[in-house]
Amino acid sequence: MRPQLFDSLKNYKKKDIFGDLLAGLMVAIIALPLSIALGIQSVPEGVGMGGIQAGIITAIVAGFFISALGGSKFQIGGPTAAFVVIIFGYLSNPDIGVLGLAIAAMMAGVLLIIMGLARVGNVMKFFPYPITIGFTTGIGITLLVGQIKDLCGFEFILKEATRTDVIAKIVYYVQNITTFDLATFGVGALGLVCCIVLPKISKKIPSALVALIVCTGATLLLNNFAGTSVATIGSKYGEIKAGFFPVDFSNIASVKFGALIVPAIVIAFLCAIESLLSATVAAGITGTTFNSNQELIGQGVANICSSLLGGLPATGAIARTAAGIENGAKSPLTGMFHAIFVLILYFLLMNVVKHIPLAVFSAILISVAINMSRFPLFIKLTRFGVRDTLVLIITCVLTVVFDLTYGVLGGVAVTLIANAVNFKKPLKLTLLEEDGAPVINDENGVTVFAEGTLYFINATRLTTYISKQSERSNRVAVDLSKIERIDQTAMEKLAGHSRALKMQNKELILINANEKTQKRIDKFFSVV
């Protein structure tokens, strides 16, 4: 194993550097406001850590090392919405705090490196699709609810025990509805319109940056000429000093290491899932491959370095990665350039940042939460069988009501129980052969016969088998006549693999499925 950067530079051309520089700049423009928003919402007030600086430092340090040492050609990392609620809860916990979170993130980084060296990245491919959608939707809902306070200008302070409690927050909002500030809401709504509408016009428009500029202008006009008091970064946090803030280990003797074990595992797990999901999306868009184990190693190093310099836990970010690809990224240098550009902007623009209204950051994160929650997909996935729907809903509900740990553990438990019968029905794969050699014809190319139950445990085995056969022919047919049941994870992997083969001008076709299986497949492929 070695970083993808080394392989990418083998055939690197001088003209490619301009593509990487431009793509890196565009991603940096997107990343800066998003990193500030994520930092503010991740760090509670009064914990001795600057959320704005922490978010930007994460984008710089983690963003650089994720691209430099990862296993994906296009992966770009930094702070992500998936971590916001979790980090906020850990920093609010007096048994963890700032130093505890930094140590937990470093422990998670070491764990990720060990996972990569032990090739656990291959195992992560078996993670059930409904659980992934369930907990990301749950985190998205939690994040969305948490932004209402700043969006509406509510004036109240949440009690320590309710800072991460979604239901308690909703109750507080209702109880304090009289503190609603129309001017603040107007600025936030303007920012939300920018974040939601502009990407529909063109994905290349940096909607978050436009929202920042428009809402800052509106706030200056309102506060100076209309007599309003829309809260800004300056009015709440004062002067923002740019710099790095290395971890102070002088109080390490007071750290309760026992309380850091679960946070370290949760951070490592979420980082692994999010980064591999982002790398998979990038591979699907570009028709390339990535090394999942090297990706985990890169993520591990990035989290250790980010935490040491005052940053937050980080992972591969789908939005930034996709933005890099859309703007002409050629290699991992895009992510490294993005980090350098954010670094430059960090030291140039901190005097300007104080004028930005807090409401616009809530608007940015609400748009992120909506995209992350994928509500239409969540609703559509409830149509695909009772078992998968049960896993999907239980994971989401437990994530919202409790946290990610309970959501994932609950989802895994239900998945294992629901699939107990499937464990006894192994998947058998054979080829249509004649005289001991595979038959390749004009109609179907190579035909693979699948027999048994197709679900999350063996779905990767089928796609791997299909990949091998696609080397013999540009068309691979999978005969599903003897498949008794197919779950969401298997369908998602087949859909993703079909897209990847299309990028290579190859085709995957599914044939002879029974009526029930065919209906599920048709519905799923139309949804995703």
N, C-alpha and C positions, 0 to 999 in steps of 0.2 A: 504493500500500500504506500502511496505517496500523494501529496496534494495535486489536485487537478491543474493547478497553475503551471506546474512543471511540464505537463503534457501539452497544455495549451500554447506554451511559449515555443515549443519545438517548431511548429509551422507558422509562427507569428510573423506577420508582414508589417512593414513600416506604416502602411496606410491603415492598418487595423487600429493603431493607437489613437487615431482621430475619432474613430467610432467609439472606442472605450472611453475616451476623454469626454466626448459629448454626452454619452449615455450616463457616465458618472456624474456630470454636472446636473443633468436633468433629475436624476434620482436624488441628488443632494438637495435640490430645491424642494422636492417632495418630502424628503426625510426630515429637514430641519423643523418645520412647524409641527409635523407629526411627532417627532421626538420630544419637543417641548410639551406638547399636549399629553403624551404618555407619561412623561416624567412628573408633571404637575399632579396628574390623577393617581400616580403610583405612590407618591410620598405624602403621608399625612402631615398636617401642620405641627410644628413644635417637636419634631423628632431629631433635629440636629442634622438634617440632610437637605440640600437644595434640590428640589425636584427638577427644576429647569436644567440645571447643570448636569444632574445625574442622567437625564434623558439624552442630552446631547453627547455627553461623554460615552454613553453606551453605543450610540450610533457611530462615533468615531473609532473607539477602540475595538469593540466587538465586530463592527462592520468591516474593519480592516482585516482582522484575523480570520473571520468566517470565510471571507473570499480567498485570502492568501493560503489558508491551510485546509480548506474543505475539499470535499470530493465531487462537488458540482461545478460545472463550467460557468453557470449563470447565477448561482445563489448569492443573494445580497441580504445581510442580516442587520439586526439592531434591536431596539426595544419593540415589543409587539403588544397588541391589545390583550392577547391571551394571558399575559403575565400581570396586568394591571391590578385586578382584584386580589390575586394571590399575594403580590408584593405588598400591597396596601395592608392586607391582613397581617402579614408577618412583621411589618414595621410597627403596626399598632400593638402588637403583642409585646408586653414588657419583658417576657422571657427571651425574646429574640432581638428586636431593635435593630439599629443600623449596623453595629458590629456583627451581631448574630447573623443578619441577612448576608453580609459580605462573606462571612465564613461559610455559611450554608451554600452560597453560590459557588464558592471555590471548591467545596466538597462535591457539589454537583458536577463541576467541571472535571474534577479528577475521576468521578464515576463515569462520566461520558467518555473520557479517554479510555478507561478500562473497558467500557462497553464496546468501543470501536476496535480496540486491540483483540477483544474476545469475539469479534464479529457478531455482536448482538444486533447490529444493523440489519442483518439478514432475517433475524427473528421478528423485528418490528413490522415486517411486511405482512405478518399474520394478524395484525391488530384489526378487530372487527370494524367495518365501516359505520354501522349505526352508532357505535360508541363515540367515534371521532366526530360525527355530525352532532350527536347528542350533547357532548360536553362543550363543543365550540358554540353551539346555539345557546347553551346555558350560560357560558361565560359572556357571550354577546348580550344577553338579556340583563345580566347583572351589571355589566359595564354601562349599558344604556340607561338603566334606572339611576345609576350613580351620577350621571351627568345632568340630571334635571335640576339639581340645586343651583349650580352656577348658571345654567341656561336661563332659569327663571329669576335669578337674583334673590332667592330665598335667604333670609337672615336667621340662621340658627346653627347651633353646634351639636353634632351628633354625639351621643354618649359613647364612651370607649367600646362598650359591649355591642353597640349597634352599627359600628362603622362599616361592617361588611355584611350586615343583615339586610337583604333586599326588602323583605316585608316591613321591617322596622323603618326603613327609609321612606317607603310609600306612606306609612302612617304619619311620619314626621312631615312629609310634604302636605298632606291633607290638613294636619293640625296648624301648619304655618302658612296656609294659603294667603292670609292677609298681608304677608310680607312680600308678595309677588311684585316684582318691579318691571313695569311695562317697557321702559327704555332698554333695560338689560335684555329682556326677552326679544325685543325688536332687533337688537344687534345680533343676538344668537340665531334668530330665525333667518336673518339675512345671510349669515355665515352658512347655515344649514342648506339654504337654497343653492348657494354657490357650490357646496360640496356634493350635492345630489344632482343638480341639473347640468353643471359643466362637463362631468365625465360622459354624460349622454350625448353631448355635442361632439366632444373629442376626448379620447382617453389621454392624449398627449398634453392637454391643458393641466397645469399644476393647480388643481382646484383648491387645495388647502392653502397654498400661497396666495391665490387670488382672494380667498375668503379672509385671510389675515390682513391683506392690504385694504380691502373694501371695508371691513368691519373696524379696523383701526381708524380709517378716515371718518367713518360714521360716528365713532365714539368721540373723536376729537371735536367734531362739530357739535354733538349733543352736549358734551360736558362743558364746552367753552361758550356756546351760544344759546343753548336751551335750558341751562341750569340743572341738568341731570347729574347723577353721580354714578355712572356705569363703572364698575370695578375693573381696574387694569392690573397688569403685573406690577407696575410701579406702585400703585396705591396699596397693594396687598403685601408685596415682598420687598419694596424699596429698590435700591440699586442692586443690579445683578452683576456679580464679578465672574468674568470668564477665567477658567483655569481647571486644572486637574486637582483632585482631592484624595491623595493616597490614604488608604485605610490606616487608622491609628490603632495599633495593637496594644497600647499601654494598659488598657483595661481588660485584656484577654482573660485574666484570672477570674473575672466575674461572669464570664460567658457560661451559660448552661448548655453544654454540648449535647446533652440528652434531648433537649428541645429542638435541636437542629437536624436531627436524623430524618424526620419525616419531611421537613421543608427541602432538604437536600435531594431526597428521592423524588419529591414532587417536581422540583425545578428540573432535574435531570430528565425525568420522564416526559414532561411537557415539552422541553427543549427538543428531545429526540423525535417525538411525534410531529411537532410543528415544523422542524427543519426538514425532516424526510418528506413530509407532505408538500412543503414548498419546493423542494428539489424535484419531487415527482411531477408537480405541475409544470415546472420549468422544462423538464425532460419531455413532457407531453407536448408542450408548445413548440419546442425546437427540434423534436425528433432525435434527441441525443440520449445518452445514458449518464449515470453518475454512480460513484462508489459510496454506498450508504455507510460503510464502516469508517472510511476516511472522513466522511461528513461529520460523524459523531466526534471524531478526534478534533477536528477543526472547531466544532462547537464548544468542546470542553476547554481548549486553550483560550478561546475567545471569552468565555465566561470567567475564567480565572483572571485574565488580564483586565477585563472590564471591572470586576469587583475590586481588584487591587488599586485601581486608579480612581475610584469613586463612582463607578457606573452601576448599572442594574443588570440582572439576568437578561440574557438576550437569546435570540434564535433566528433562524432564517425567516424572512418576511415575504409572504407571497406577493403583496402589493408592490414592494420595492423591486423584487426580482422580476416581476412581470413588466414593470416600468422600464427596467434596464433593457430587457429583451425588445420591447416596443421601440425603444430609442436607439437600437442598433448595437447593443453590447456584443463584443466579440470574444471576450475571455473573462476570467476572474479579475483582471485588472480594473474592470468597470466598478466592482464593489470596492476595491482598494482606492480608486480615484474618488469615488463617492465619499469615502471616509475622510480623505484629504480635503475635499471641497467643504464638507461640513465643518472640519477643523478651522478652515480659513474663515468661513462665515461666522463661526462661534466667536472668534476674537474680533471680528469687524462690526458685528451687529448688536452686541449686548446693550449698547446705549439706546438703541432704537426699540428693543424688545419691551422696555418698560411701558411703552405707550399702548401695547396690544391688550385688548379687553379679554378678560377671562372667559366670557361667554363664547367667544369664537373657538376656543379650545374644546369646550364642551360640544359645540356644533360639529367640529372635526371628528371627535371621538364618537358622537352619535352616528355619524355617517359610517364610520369604521365598524361600529357595533352592529349596525343594520346589515352591512355587507358580510360581516363575520357570522352573524346569526343565520343567515340564509333561510329566512322564514318560509319562502315559497317552496324551497327544496325540502325543508323539514316536513311541511304539511303533505307534500306529494309522496314522501317516503313512507308516510303512515299507511299508504294504500298497499304496501307490498308484504302482506302476511302479518299474522298476529305476533309471532315470535320476534321478528325484527322490530316491529312497531313497539312492542313492550320494552325491548332493550333501549330503543331510541328515546322513548318518553321517560323511563325511569332514570336513565343517565342524565337527561336534561333537568328533570325536576330536582334530583338530588344535588346536582351542581348548583342550581339556583338557590335552593333552600338551605343547603349546608355549604359545600365547597367542591372543588374539582376532585379531591381525593375520594370523597364519598361517591361522587358521580361515577367515576371510572371503576371503583371497586364494585359498586352496585351493578353497573352495566356488565362488567366481566362475570360477576356471579350469575346474573340472569342469563347471559349468553351461554355459559357452560351448562347450566341446568336445561335451557331450551334445546341445546344441541347434544344432549346426552345420547340420544338415539343415533345421531349421525356418526358418533365415534365408532360405532360398530359396523359402519358401512364404508369401507375404504374406497377411494377413487382408483379405478383401473383405467389406464390409458394405453391404447394400442393403435397401430397404423393399418390402413388398408394396404395389404401387401400381396405381391404375386411373385412366386418363386423366390421368396425370402427377401425381396427388395420392395421398397415403398412404391406404390402406384401413383404416378403423377399424370393427371389428364388435364385437358383444356377446360373442363367444366369447373372442377373444384380444386385443381392443383393437388396438394397433399391432403388426405382425409384422415383426421384423428377421431377414433372412437372413444367416447368417455362413458364410463359406467359407474353407477353408485350415486352418492350424494355429493353435490358440489357446494361447499360452504367455506367459511373463512380460514379453516385449517389447511385445506388443500387447494385453494384457489390459485395461490402463487405457483404451486407445482404445475398446474395446467398452463398458466401463462408462460412459464419457463419452457415447458415442452413445446408450446406453440412457437416460441422464439427459435428454437432449434430447427423446427420443421420449416420455418420461413426462410432459412438459409438455403433450402433445397428448391423452394418455389415461391413465387410472388403472391400466391394465393393459398391460404390454409383454411380448410373446412373442418369444423368440429361437429361431429354427429352426436346429438344429445338425446337420441331416441331411448337410451337406457339410463338417463339421468332421472332419478326419482324426485329430487328437490334441489332448488338453487336459491341461495340467500343473497341479500343485498351486497355483501362484501364481494362475493364471486362475480356478480353482475357489474359492480363498479370496476373491478380489476379487468374484466373482459372489455368493458367500454373504454377504459384507459388504454389498454393494449391495442385495441382496434384503432384508436386515434394515433398511437405511436407508429403502428405499421403503415397507416395512411401517409404519414410524414416521410416514409421510406418508399412510397409508391407501391406498397403491398396491401393485401386485403385479407381480413379475417371474416369468415362467414359462419354463422351458426345454422345448422340444418337438422331437420327431422325431430325437432323438439315436440313433446306432447302439447296438447292444447293449453293446459294450465301454465306450463313452463314458458311456452311461447308468448303468452299474454303478459307474463311478468317481465320477460326480457324486452318486449316491445315497449311497454310502459316505461321501464327503467331507462332504456336508451333514449327515449324521447325526452325524459326529464333531465338527464345529466348531459 
